[in-house]
Amino acid sequence: AAALGAKHKKRVPLEEFTKNLDPIRRDYFASNSCEFTINLLAFAETQYPKILADDEISDAQRINIFEEYANGGLEILQDELRGAVDYSERILLILSSQRINQQQKEEDFDLSKFLS
C-alpha cells in the first residue's frame, strides 16, 4: 500500500482514531526486509540524507512518511476495489494494466527528435 501511495504521490495523514490502534510491530518490517522500503520512501520524500540516521527522531519521521503513504495507498485500493466481488482478480487486473502501460511507454519511439 505504501508503494502504491508513493507511486501516485498520495500521502494521507493518519486520523486521530487510527493512532489509538495497536501499531504493527516494528520487528515485522525488519524481519521481512521492509526496512529498505521505509528508508527509500523517506529519503525520496525528503531528499535529506540525515533522515536515515539511527536516532528516535529520524526513525519516527521515516515511520510517519511510510504510514502516510500506506494510508494513501489504502485509499487508492479502496476506490479501485469498490464493487469488486473477487479482490484478487481485480488486483491482478490492476497490476496487468500497469505492466502493459509501462511496456507501451518503453516501446514508444519519438520521431520528433529527428525532425529538428
N, C-alpha and C positions, 0 to 999 in steps of 0.2 A: 504494500500500500504506500509506503514511503517513497519508493522508486517511482511509482505512478504519479504521486503528488509532485515530486520533483520534476518529472518529465513535463508535466503540464503547468509547472511553476505555481502550484497551488498549496500555500501554507495556510492552515486554519488553526488558530489558537484553540486550545482545549477550553471547554466551558467549565465553570466552577464545579458543577456536579460531577463531571468526569474526573476531576482532580482528586475527588474523595474516594474513588475506586482503588482497589489494590493494583499497584503497578505490576507490570510484567517484570519478573526478577531479572536483574542485570546480567547475572551469570548465564541466563538462557542465550542472550545475544553473543556473549563471549564464546560460549561453547559451540555455537553454530556459525562461527565466522562472520557474524553480522557487524562486529566492531568496525571492520574495514568500511562497510557501507555507511555506518553512522559517521565515521570520521570524514569520509569522502563527501557526504552531503553537507556536513558542517563547513568544511573548507571551501567547497564550491559555492556555498551561500555567502560566506563572509569574505573569502579571499584573504583571510588573515591567518598566517601560519601558527600564531600562538593559541588559536582555538584548539589545537591538537595537544596542548600542554597537559601534563599529568597532574592536574590540580582540581579541586572541587568546583571552582567557578567555571573553568573551561568544560569540565565534564557535564555540569548542569546545562551549559549553553548548547553543547552538542546534542544532549538528550532532548532538550526543548525543540531544537530545529528538527530532529528526527521525528518527534511526536507530532509536530505541526504538519510536516509533510505527510506522515502516515494518516493523520486526520483528514487532510485534503484528499489524499488518495482514496480513503474510505468513502468520502462523499462522492467522488467520481464513480467508484464502483457501485455505490448505492443507486446513482442515476442510471448507469449502464445496465444494471441488473433488474431494474424496476419492471415488473410484469413477467419476468422470466420464470418458467416452470423448472427448467433444469439449469442451475447456475453454472455447472461445469461446462455444459455445451456452449452457453453464452460467453463464458470466459475464453474458451477455445476459439470462438468466432472473433472475439476482440483481438486476441493475440495473432490470429491468422491475418486479419485485415491490417494490423500494424506491420507485420512482416512483409506483406505484399506492397504496402505503401512505401516501406523502406527500400525494397528491391526496385520499385519503379523509380524512386529518386536516384538510386545509384545507376540505373540503366539509362536515364535521360541524357541525351547528348545535346549540348547547347552549341548551335552553329553561329550564334551571334558574335562570338569572339573572332571568327574568321572573316566576318563581313566588314570589319572596320578598316 
